[in-house]
Amino acid sequence: MKQFLLSTICIVCLFSFSEGQSEKYVKAMEQRIADMNKSSTPESWLETANGFERIAEAEKTQWLAYYYAAYSHIMRGYMLSNGKQGQDFSALTDPEADKAEALLAKAEALKKDNSEIMILKKMIATLRLSADPMNRWQTQLPIATEAMNAAKKLDPGNPRITLLEGQDKFFTPEEYGGNKAEGKQLLEEAVKKLEAQKPASSIDPAWGLSQAKYFLSQMNK
């Protein structure tokens, strides 16, 4: 009986170890996520990205660290493009898209068939597209569409899907399929879903609520 209990404990310990999330790693991630949630400038997003990448390179088996590093570079790209609509700003944003893509590839190597990763793929393609829409829609729009469809297939209830759909509908010109009323409705739905979301852990993706509320506040002005 004693031998059986010892064997059982060993199996449990080995399983826990295989999950690979040490207390030190989780605490470091929680701190970085808290910092990320306060990021509001290109500089702060770069600092956040570098912080996550340091964790990723120290751990190497944790997809979420690479995921958040990629997300931070995407957000830095969007911040750099702010106020530059109507002009080619690819020289500013392409390096961020490239970096995000490389980091996300590492995340995907560790975590296959994941809706959150597909959402970031969509965001990277959108970042590239927005930099030069006239010359890039034929290449980047299909990538964005394919990634979004994959995200929906993997997790139809993911609230970040609704968030991105709302943004696309609201900010896309009507002649290209946009609809401001539908966009606003989708963003209102995204807020409800994001408020009700229950991440699997303290470090699983939960972002999006502040973005959805911000876009709605701009629409109501």
C-alpha positions in Angstrom: 0.0 0.0 0.0 2.8 2.4 0.9 4.6 1.6 -2.3 1.4 2.3 -4.2 1.0 5.7 -2.6 4.6 6.6 -3.3 4.1 5.6 -7.0 0.9 7.6 -7.2 2.6 10.7 -5.7 5.5 10.4 -8.2 3.1 10.2 -11.1 1.2 13.3 -10.0 4.5 15.2 -9.5 5.7 14.2 -12.9 2.4 15.3 -14.5 2.6 18.6 -12.7 6.2 19.1 -13.9 5.2 18.3 -17.4 2.7 21.1 -17.3 5.7 23.3 -16.7 4.3 26.2 -14.9 6.4 26.9 -11.9 5.3 29.4 -9.2 8.2 31.7 -10.1 7.1 31.7 -13.8 3.4 32.4 -13.0 4.3 35.2 -10.6 6.6 36.8 -13.3 3.9 36.5 -15.9 1.2 38.0 -13.6 3.5 41.0 -13.0 4.1 41.4 -16.7 0.4 41.1 -17.5 -0.4 43.8 -14.9 2.2 46.0 -16.6 0.8 45.2 -20.0 -2.7 46.3 -18.9 -1.3 49.7 -18.1 0.7 50.1 -21.3 -0.5 53.1 -23.3 2.5 54.3 -25.4 4.8 52.8 -28.0 7.6 52.9 -25.5 5.6 51.1 -22.7 4.5 48.5 -25.2 8.1 47.9 -26.2 9.2 47.5 -22.6 6.3 45.1 -22.0 7.2 43.1 -25.2 10.9 42.8 -24.1 9.8 41.7 -20.6 7.7 38.9 -21.9 10.4 37.8 -24.4 12.9 37.6 -21.5 10.6 35.3 -19.7 10.0 33.3 -22.9 13.6 32.8 -23.5 14.3 31.8 -19.9 11.5 29.2 -20.0 11.4 28.2 -23.6 8.5 25.8 -23.2 5.8 28.3 -22.3 3.7 29.4 -25.2 2.0 32.2 -23.3 5.2 34.2 -22.8 5.9 34.2 -26.5 2.2 34.9 -27.2 2.1 38.0 -25.0 5.4 39.3 -26.4 3.9 39.0 -29.9 0.7 40.8 -28.7 2.7 43.6 -27.3 4.6 44.2 -30.5 1.3 44.2 -32.4 -0.1 46.8 -30.0 3.1 48.9 -30.3 2.5 48.8 -34.1 -1.0 50.1 -33.8 0.2 52.8 -31.4 2.9 53.9 -34.0 0.3 54.1 -36.7 -2.1 56.3 -34.7 -2.9 59.5 -36.6 -1.1 58.3 -39.7 -4.1 57.0 -41.6 -4.2 57.9 -45.3 -0.4 57.5 -45.6 2.0 54.6 -46.0 3.4 54.0 -42.5 4.8 50.5 -43.3 8.3 51.6 -42.4 7.1 52.1 -38.8 4.8 49.1 -38.4 6.3 46.3 -40.5 9.2 45.8 -38.1 6.7 45.3 -35.3 4.6 42.9 -37.5 7.8 41.0 -38.4 8.8 40.7 -34.7 5.3 39.6 -33.6 5.2 37.0 -36.4 8.5 35.5 -35.3 7.4 35.3 -31.7 4.0 33.9 -32.5 5.6 31.2 -34.6 7.4 30.1 -31.4 4.2 30.1 -29.5 2.4 28.1 -32.1 5.2 25.5 -32.1 4.4 24.9 -28.5 0.6 25.2 -28.7 -1.0 23.9 -31.9 -4.6 24.7 -33.0 -5.2 27.6 -30.6 -7.9 30.3 -31.1 -5.9 33.0 -29.3 -2.9 32.4 -31.6 -5.2 32.6 -34.6 -6.5 35.9 -33.4 -3.0 37.4 -33.2 -2.3 36.1 -36.7 -5.4 38.1 -37.8 -4.2 41.2 -36.0 -0.7 41.0 -37.6 -2.3 40.7 -41.1 -4.5 43.7 -40.3 -1.6 45.7 -39.1 0.3 45.0 -42.4 -2.9 45.7 -44.4 -3.6 49.1 -42.7 -0.1 50.4 -43.5 -0.7 50.3 -47.2 -4.3 49.1 -48.0 -4.3 49.8 -51.8 -1.2 47.6 -52.4 -1.7 45.0 -49.7 -5.4 44.0 -49.6 -4.9 41.2 -52.1 -2.2 39.5 -50.0 -3.1 40.4 -46.4 -6.9 40.3 -46.4 -7.0 36.6 -47.2 -4.5 35.9 -44.4 -6.6 37.9 -42.0 -9.9 36.2 -43.1 -8.4 32.7 -42.9 -7.0 33.3 -39.4 -10.3 34.7 -38.2 -12.2 31.7 -39.6 -9.7 29.3 -37.9 -10.2 31.2 -34.6 -13.9 30.8 -34.9 -13.7 27.1 -35.7 -11.4 26.4 -32.7 -13.4 28.5 -30.2 -16.6 30.1 -31.5 -17.3 31.7 -28.1 -13.9 33.6 -27.8 -14.9 37.2 -26.9 -11.9 38.6 -28.7 -13.3 37.3 -32.0 -16.4 39.5 -31.4 -14.2 42.4 -30.5 -12.2 42.2 -33.7 -15.3 41.7 -35.8 -16.9 44.8 -34.2 -13.8 46.9 -35.0 -13.7 45.7 -38.6 -17.4 46.4 -39.2 -17.3 49.8 -37.6 -14.0 51.1 -39.2 -14.3 49.6 -42.6 -15.8 51.9 -45.2 -19.3 50.8 -46.2 -18.3 50.3 -49.9 -16.0 47.6 -48.6 -18.5 45.8 -46.3 -18.4 48.0 -43.3 -21.5 48.9 -41.2 -21.2 51.3 -38.3 -24.5 50.1 -36.7 -23.5 46.5 -36.9 -20.0 47.3 -35.6 -21.4 49.1 -32.6 -23.7 46.2 -31.8 -20.9 43.7 -32.1 -18.7 45.8 -29.7 -21.5 46.0 -27.2 -21.8 42.2 -27.4 -18.0 41.9 -27.0 -18.2 44.0 -23.8 -20.8 41.6 -22.3 -18.7 38.6 -23.3 -15.5 40.0 -22.0 -17.0 41.0 -18.7 -18.3 37.4 -18.3 -15.2 35.6 -19.5 -13.6 33.1 -17.1 -9.9 32.5 -18.1 -8.5 29.1 -17.4 -5.8 30.6 -15.2 -4.5 34.0 -13.9 -2.2 34.2 -16.9 -4.5 33.0 -19.7 -5.6 35.7 -22.2 -8.3 38.0 -20.8 -7.5 41.2 -22.7 -10.0 43.2 -24.8 -12.5 44.8 -22.4 -10.7 48.2 -22.2 -10.3 48.3 -26.0 -14.0 47.5 -26.6 -15.1 50.2 -24.1 -12.7 52.7 -25.6 -14.1 52.2 -29.1 -17.7 52.4 -27.9 -16.8 55.7 -26.1 -15.4 57.1 -29.3 -18.6 56.1 -31.2 -20.9 57.8 -28.7 -19.1 61.2 -28.9 
